[in-house]
């Protein structure tokens, strides 16, 4: 990422954080992946139970490895034979780690999901939700954020998981009803009723899809 883009991101992040605050959500800005990791760990005390969706952004900043190897009760759905049990345990966790498929400049979060374990945990359950969000996912408005989620994030994730959906072949959303669809549930988080529950760490880097 060039320096002019990074400068633009710093200015845009101020607007995003202000928008999040108006929606009863907390926003933070990290210049680097290392700073983002430290911010996330400040929000997750040692000994906390922590769940996670399939969050590439958390992996990319090193958070997943810290949770697996540190002093945390990490509900690791990727290393268990009973994924349903792990997903259900996540709803009562102290913290849930996620990213967004897209978000708006004024703080609206957009997520699409197939099994809905991720969007349902974002909506209700875990006491605290920590989002790790690269500035590449910030869009001007809800319409453009929805288009990003459906036409950028969804096809890439469908390809990553080896799914048989039209978007894996075309590279863009076909509004399908495939059994493999990962756009079964769409969550728009425009406001948090519970103060101190949702935290968004913006990272001046390209993270996730």
C-alpha positions as CSV (number, residue, x, y, z in Angstrom):
1,X,0.0,0.0,0.0
2,X,1.5,3.4,-1.0
3,X,1.9,6.3,1.4
4,X,-0.9,8.4,-0.2
5,X,-3.4,5.6,0.2
6,X,-2.3,5.2,3.8
7,X,-2.8,9.0,4.4
8,X,-6.2,8.8,2.9
9,X,-7.1,5.9,5.1
10,X,-6.0,7.7,8.3
11,X,-8.4,10.6,7.4
12,X,-11.2,8.2,6.5
13,X,-10.8,6.2,9.7
14,X,-11.6,9.3,11.7
15,X,-15.0,9.6,9.9
16,X,-15.7,5.9,10.4
17,X,-14.9,6.0,14.1
18,X,-17.2,9.0,14.5
19,X,-19.9,7.1,12.7
20,X,-19.5,4.0,14.9
21,X,-19.7,6.2,18.1
22,X,-23.0,7.6,16.8
23,X,-24.2,4.0,16.6
24,X,-23.2,3.0,20.2
25,X,-20.2,1.1,18.9
26,X,-16.5,1.7,19.7
27,X,-14.0,2.3,16.9
28,X,-10.2,2.2,17.1
29,X,-7.4,2.8,14.5
30,X,-4.2,0.8,14.1
31,X,-1.5,1.9,11.7
32,X,-0.1,-1.6,11.5
33,X,-1.1,-5.3,12.0
34,X,1.1,-5.4,15.1
35,X,-0.8,-2.4,16.7
36,X,-4.1,-4.1,15.8
37,X,-3.1,-7.2,17.6
38,X,-2.2,-5.4,20.8
39,X,-5.5,-3.4,20.7
40,X,-7.4,-6.7,20.3
41,X,-5.6,-8.3,23.2
42,X,-6.4,-5.2,25.4
43,X,-10.1,-5.9,24.8
44,X,-9.8,-9.7,25.6
45,X,-8.5,-10.4,29.1
46,X,-6.5,-13.5,29.8
47,X,-8.8,-16.4,30.9
48,X,-11.6,-15.2,28.8
49,X,-13.6,-17.6,26.7
50,X,-13.3,-16.6,23.1
51,X,-15.1,-17.8,20.0
52,X,-14.4,-17.0,16.3
53,X,-15.9,-17.4,12.9
54,X,-13.8,-18.1,9.9
55,X,-11.9,-14.8,10.3
56,X,-9.0,-14.4,7.9
57,X,-8.2,-10.9,9.2
58,X,-7.7,-12.3,12.7
59,X,-5.3,-14.8,11.3
60,X,-3.4,-12.2,9.3
61,X,-2.7,-10.0,12.3
62,X,-1.6,-13.1,14.4
63,X,-4.6,-13.0,16.8
64,X,-5.7,-16.6,16.1
65,X,-2.3,-18.0,17.0
66,X,-2.2,-16.0,20.3
67,X,-5.6,-17.2,21.3
68,X,-4.6,-20.8,20.5
69,X,-1.4,-20.7,22.4
70,X,-2.0,-18.1,25.1
71,X,-3.9,-18.1,28.4
72,X,-7.4,-18.1,26.9
73,X,-10.3,-20.5,26.8
74,X,-10.3,-20.5,23.0
75,X,-13.3,-22.3,21.4
76,X,-11.5,-23.5,18.3
77,X,-14.1,-24.8,15.9
78,X,-11.4,-25.6,13.3
79,X,-9.7,-28.1,15.6
80,X,-12.7,-30.0,17.0
81,X,-14.6,-33.0,15.8
82,X,-17.9,-31.5,17.0
83,X,-18.3,-28.1,15.2
84,X,-21.9,-27.7,16.3
85,X,-20.9,-28.0,19.9
86,X,-18.2,-25.4,19.4
87,X,-20.6,-23.0,17.6
88,X,-23.2,-23.3,20.4
89,X,-20.5,-22.8,23.1
90,X,-19.5,-19.6,21.3
91,X,-22.9,-18.0,22.0
92,X,-22.1,-17.9,25.7
93,X,-18.5,-16.8,25.2
94,X,-16.9,-13.7,26.8
95,X,-15.7,-12.5,23.4
96,X,-16.3,-13.2,19.7
97,X,-13.8,-12.4,17.1
98,X,-14.9,-11.5,13.5
99,X,-14.4,-9.2,10.6
100,X,-16.9,-7.7,8.2
101,X,-17.6,-8.4,4.6
102,X,-18.0,-4.7,4.2
103,X,-18.8,-1.5,6.2
104,X,-19.8,2.0,5.4
105,X,-18.0,5.2,6.0
106,X,-20.6,6.1,8.7
107,X,-20.3,2.9,10.6
108,X,-22.8,0.4,9.3
109,X,-21.5,-3.2,9.3
110,X,-22.5,-5.7,6.6
111,X,-22.1,-9.4,6.9
112,X,-23.3,-12.3,4.8
113,X,-23.2,-15.9,6.0
114,X,-24.1,-19.5,5.0
115,X,-24.6,-21.4,8.2
116,X,-25.4,-18.2,10.1
117,X,-23.3,-19.1,13.1
118,X,-21.2,-15.9,12.5
119,X,-23.9,-13.4,11.9
120,X,-26.0,-14.8,14.8
121,X,-23.1,-14.5,17.2
122,X,-22.6,-10.9,16.1
123,X,-26.2,-10.1,16.6
124,X,-26.6,-11.7,20.0
125,X,-24.9,-14.0,22.5
126,X,-21.2,-13.3,23.2
127,X,-20.7,-10.5,25.8
128,X,-18.2,-8.7,23.6
129,X,-17.6,-8.7,19.8
130,X,-14.3,-7.5,18.4
131,X,-14.0,-6.8,14.7
132,X,-10.7,-6.7,12.9
133,X,-11.3,-4.7,9.7
134,X,-8.8,-3.7,7.0
135,X,-9.5,-0.3,5.4
136,X,-10.0,-2.1,2.1
137,X,-13.5,-3.1,3.4
138,X,-14.8,0.5,3.9
139,X,-17.3,1.6,1.3
140,X,-19.2,4.9,0.8
141,X,-22.7,3.7,1.7
142,X,-24.9,0.6,2.4
143,X,-25.5,0.0,-1.3
144,X,-21.8,-0.2,-2.2
145,X,-21.0,-2.2,0.9
146,X,-23.7,-4.7,0.1
147,X,-22.3,-5.0,-3.5
148,X,-18.8,-5.5,-2.1
149,X,-20.1,-8.3,0.3
150,X,-21.9,-10.1,-2.5
151,X,-19.6,-9.5,-5.4
152,X,-16.1,-9.5,-3.8
153,X,-16.1,-11.2,-0.5
154,X,-18.7,-14.0,-1.2
155,X,-17.1,-15.3,-4.5
156,X,-13.6,-15.4,-3.0
157,X,-14.8,-17.1,0.2
158,X,-16.8,-19.6,-1.9
159,X,-13.7,-20.4,-3.9
160,X,-11.6,-20.6,-0.7
161,X,-14.0,-23.2,0.8
162,X,-14.2,-25.2,-2.5
163,X,-18.0,-24.6,-2.9
164,X,-20.0,-25.2,-6.0
165,X,-21.8,-21.9,-6.5
166,X,-22.2,-19.9,-9.7
167,X,-20.0,-17.1,-8.2
168,X,-17.0,-19.5,-8.0
169,X,-17.2,-19.7,-11.8
170,X,-18.2,-16.2,-12.7
171,X,-16.5,-14.2,-10.0
172,X,-19.6,-12.2,-9.1
173,X,-22.9,-12.8,-7.4
174,X,-25.6,-14.5,-9.4
175,X,-28.2,-14.3,-6.6
176,X,-28.3,-18.1,-6.6
177,X,-30.3,-20.5,-4.5
178,X,-27.5,-23.1,-4.5
179,X,-27.3,-25.6,-1.6
180,X,-23.7,-24.3,-1.2
181,X,-24.7,-20.6,-1.0
182,X,-22.8,-18.6,1.6
183,X,-25.3,-15.7,1.2
184,X,-28.1,-17.4,3.0
185,X,-28.3,-14.8,5.8
186,X,-27.5,-11.1,5.5
187,X,-26.9,-9.0,8.7
188,X,-26.9,-5.2,8.6
189,X,-25.7,-3.9,12.0
190,X,-26.7,-0.2,12.0
191,X,-26.8,0.3,15.8
192,X,-25.8,-1.5,19.0
193,X,-28.4,-1.4,21.8
194,X,-25.7,-2.6,24.3
195,X,-23.0,0.0,25.1
196,X,-19.5,-1.5,25.2
197,X,-20.4,-4.7,23.3
198,X,-19.2,-4.0,19.8
199,X,-15.6,-2.9,19.1
200,X,-14.2,-2.3,15.6
201,X,-10.4,-2.1,15.1
202,X,-9.7,-0.4,11.8
203,X,-6.3,-1.4,10.3
204,X,-4.4,0.7,7.8
205,X,-3.8,-2.4,5.6
206,X,-5.6,-4.7,3.2
207,X,-7.0,-7.6,5.3
208,X,-9.2,-10.5,4.4
209,X,-11.5,-10.5,1.4
